[in-house]
């Protein structure tokens, strides 16, 4: 009888640990999904600049850049480079407009295609 009780305690402890691990994996999965979609938003803007052969003005601007059902907020900063024929474009993606937590930050150097 004592052996059965000890076995039940061991099984209960193992099940509790496995439930905690599954909960952690689920939470981590939603974070990975948000990071992937934020990366897509930043890549979309950088690709739009590259394919549209845009010469973005130096400065910064903010805009909404939702992906799927995830509302995201993007900030684009354009700065000069030592070579006047190139500009550096940096796109940062946040969870929302008031968020201080940046999900992703991508940058690229854009040539003046004109």
N, C-alpha and C positions, 0 to 999 in steps of 0.2 A: 504494500500500500504506500509506503514511504517513497519507494522508487518511482511509482506512478506520479506522485505529487512533485517530485524533483524533476521528472521528465516534463510535466506540464509547465512548470516554472521556466525551464529552459526553452521550450517551444514558444511560450508566451513572450519571452524576452527576444527571441529571434524574430518573431512576427512583428513586434513593436519596432525593432531596428529596421526591418525591411520596409515597413510603412513610412518611417521617417526618411529612408533613402528614396522611396518613390515620390514623396512630397518634395524633396529637394530637387529631384530630376525634373519634375513638372515646373517648378519655379524657374529653374535654369533654362528650360525650353522656351518659356515665354520671353526671357531676356535675350536669348539667341535670335528669336523671331524678330524682336524689335530692332536688334542690331543689324540683322540682314536687311530689313526693310529700310532702315535709315541709310544704310550703305547704298541701296538701290536709288534712293532719292538723291543723294549727293552725286552718284555716278550719272544719273539722268541729266542733272543740270550741267555737269562738266561735259558730257557728250553733246548736249544741246549747243553749248558754246563752240565746241570743236567742229561739229558738223555744219552749224550755221555760219561758220567762219566769222563769228562775232569778234569785235574789238571792244571789250567791255571797258566802260569808263572807270577810272580810279575812284575808289570809295567803297561804301558798304551799303547793303540793302537787305531787308528781311522779307520773307514770303512764306506762305503755307505750302507744304510739299507732302501732302498725305499719300500714303501707300496703302491700297486696299482699305481696310476698315481702321487703320491706325493713323490718327491725326498726328502730323509731325510739323515742326517749324524749322525752316532753314534760314541761315544767315550766310550771305556771300560777301567776301571781302576781296577787293581787287587792289593790288599794289604794283608799283613799278619795279623794274629790275635794273641792274646796271646797264643792260643792253636796252635801248629805247624801243626796239622792235619786238620786245616780249613783255608780257605782263603775267604776274602770278595771281591765280584765282584760287581762293580757299573757301570751301563750302563746309559749314558746320551744321549738324542736324541735332535738334533738341526734341524732347518729348512733347513740349508745348511752348507757347510764346513766353511764359513766365518761368520756365525751368532754367536752373543754373547747371543742370547735369547734361553735358554734351554726350550724345550717344556715339557719334562718329564725326571725324574731321578729315576731309580729303582735299588735296591741293594739286594743281597742275599749272604748268607754264604754257601760256597761249601766245602763238606768234601772230603778228599783224599780217593777215592774209590779203590785205587790200593794196 
